[in-house]
């Protein structure tokens, strides 16, 4: 995986070279804090990998990749406020470390910074790149709104939920790969195949995230364990559990989601999930989407080495620690 490390090194250089004003400190310091705590840099790496499938030279894709990374991190600042999530990547969320107003304004500034980086795309590819990015960014907002709407909705189906995570999470992976493909001068049909690969593996990735929220270890996944249960978030696990629960289990689920201490609530709801076999059902659906993504990848006509690296990389993402 030396090739991926080389791309990650290039991204690190550009990130370190990103110059932010020193004042107002309370606006820019949270941005530096967020970008320094950057996680796996999966999304910008996918932009570069998407380009590599069709063109060995990724120099024109570096800044758009950085723009998508800044955009993704901007969404996390705002999401954490809306979800009241205290931890992000194992550290205090920006709204926790500073306050919500600062997190909102710093996020707004990050959106502008993202566009500044995207606009460094070569002029021949810029219109198409901006079309993909604008569509993706708007869909992310739609997905977040649906996620919030679900909090008060009485009936949320599995198909509703899958559409929401497609918009909120998966389109960024698909969009990033498609941006890379456009910059690599791929044919539109090939760019669409790469998008479909990212979209379906992105849905699988989010389903895995739902599973890890309940069954992962906080220090390994970097988030509060059982956070979705504590907030009664309508994830695949909860929706499927309510769909399959018998009368006693359904009543118990509703009761625990409305009351109880944190430790008791997470433990009790997890026990009901175990009784129904929810983890296994979620994992089966997760792998269905992953396999659908791989089917699109198998149709690609490009650099076979980078297509295989995409396959290996996506597989590694599906085996995060639990």
SULSULPE-V761175 format. One line per field, one symbol per residue. ss: DSSP state (h for helix, s for strand, l for the rest). psi: psi as a letter, one per 30 degrees, with the letter a starting at -180 (. if undefined). A space follows every 50 residues. Layout:
BEGIN
ss=???
psi=???
END
This chain:
BEGIN
ss=lhhhhhhhhhhhhhhhhlllllllhhhhhhhhhhhhlllllhhhhhhhhh hhllllllhhhhhhhhhhhhhhhhhhhhhhhhhlllssllsslhhhhllh hhhhhhhhhhhhhhhhhhllllhhhhhhhhhhhhhhhhhhhhhhhhhhhh hhlllllhhhhhhhhhhhhhhhhhhhhhhhhhhllllhhhhhhhhhhhhh hhhhhhhhhhhhhhhllhhhhlllllhhhhlllllhhhhhhhhhllhhhh hhhhhhhhlllhhhhhhhhhhhhhhhlhhhhhhhhhhhhhhhhhhhhlll lllhhhhhhhhhhhhhhlllll
psi=geeeeeeeeeeeeeeffjkklfkkefefefeeeeffhfbfheeeeeeeee efffkfjgeffeeeeeeeeeeeeeeeeeeeeefhkfkkhglklefeecle eeeeeeeeeeeeeeeeeefgkkeffeeeeeeeeeeeeeeeeeeeeeeeef efkejkleeeeeeefeeeeefeeeeeeeeeeeeghlleeeeeeeeeeeee feeeeeeeeeefeeflkefefglkkgeeeeghkileeeeeeeefkleeee eeeeeeffalleeeeeeeeeeeeeefheeeeeeeeefeeeeeeeeeeffk jajeefeeeeeeeeeefghlk.
END
